[in-house]
Amino acid sequence: MRTPLLYVGFILACVPSLAQSQDQIVIVNEDTVKSAFQGFRDYPQLHLRMSGQMNRGPEVSAFTADIYWQKVVVDGRAIVKVEVLEQAQQPNGSFRVVNRVYGDGVNIFRFDPLSREISAKQYGSISGNQPQKYISNVLDLLNSTPLGHVSFGARMMQDIQGGDAATYSGWLPGNERLSNEYMLSFSLGVPKSRELQFRFNPNTQALIDIRYQETRNLGTIVRGIAWGLTVDNDFVSYVPFRPWPNSTVAGWKTVPWSTVRQVRDGS
């Protein structure tokens, strides 16, 4: 398991550079987001890295979430694999896996270490041609499984890989919108209770990162979440798509696939 780092600052520059004169300012918008997502779609494998922190009053804890996606052709058959790994910081400072989703090309499994439960669904064929809606099947399952903060990342993967082309589905509806040459920002509330930012290189319009902040008052306790999300193709520091050994899941219960969303923060 990797030691998580907050706000990793590397991202693939997947969007072609746009020629700009020195006196020309290009305002980014939802189409800029879609262009960036389309660039990511062209890569055979992707890694979405989310890292941030959550606070309840004076208590602050960090979390990370990784989504790995890979599409390959083996003996003429399309094989799509996916993995989600959510980790939460413990009181002693270490990080613990609180949720893992793993799709091997045929079946998708969810491992819940907190409840010691496993659930599974089939999305592909064991042999022969894949189902007509093969990719949408796995994306629908990924977005229906109980996820915590990484649900934004799962939705991003849906926007990138779903349909005939990438899209941006609008992650913060009913919002105030701000757009300039380097950032597209959405916010809710006065004062702001939530803000979502897409940050771009103003010269190339390559997507640098995505940032989110949320603040809620729960009685006398202020609850806050802040995270950053970047994209790369790092399959070196962690090797995804490997089944957990039987010794790790010994004694765990097998339960039906659930679509109830909840935040798994390790508490």
Buried (B, 14 or more C-beta within 10 A) or exposed (E): EEEBEEBBEEBBBBBEEEEBEEEEEBEBEBEBBBBBBBBBBEBEBBBBBBBBBBBBEEEEBBBBBBBBBBBEEEEEBBBBBBBBBBBBBEEEEEBBBBBBBBBBBBBBBBBBBBEEBBBBBEBBEEEEEBEEEBBBBBBBBBBBBBBBBBBBBBBBBBBBBBEEEBBBEEBBEEBEEEBEBBBBBBBBEEEEBBBBBBBBBBEBBBBBBBBBBBBEEEEEEEBBBBBBBBBBBBBEEBEBBEEBEEEEBEEBEEEEBBEEEEBBBBE
